Amino acid sequence: MRMGSEIIEIPNNLSFSDLKTVLKNQNSIFLEVFKDESVKYFLNLKEIIDPSVYLKDGDEIAFLPPVTGG
């Protein structure tokens, strides 16, 4: 599944870790996405190192799968 972008309304004071739980409950594809340890996550163009980081209105989250070459 490829998704360009999606706007998701979330409650205030939600951490990235909490967002992952919300997404997994909304769409089963996220069960696989978050199971893959090679996927990198970015918050406003900076890699998310601490999943307890809190999100705020207007934040942008990006999921980047590993790049393969050939």
C-alpha positions, 0 to 999 in steps of 0.5 A: 500500500502506498499512501501519499499523505493523509490528514488525521485528527488526533486528541491533544497531548498524544505521544508518537507511541500513542499515535502508533496504537491509534493507527493500528486500531484504525487500519490493520496495515499499520500492524505490519508497518510498525512491526518492521524495524527497518522503517524510519519515522520522522516528525517535522523532518527530524527522525523520531528517536524517542517515541514518547515525544508529544505531537501538536497541531500541524505536526507532520509525521513521515514513515520511510521504508528502507531503500533498496538499490540495484 
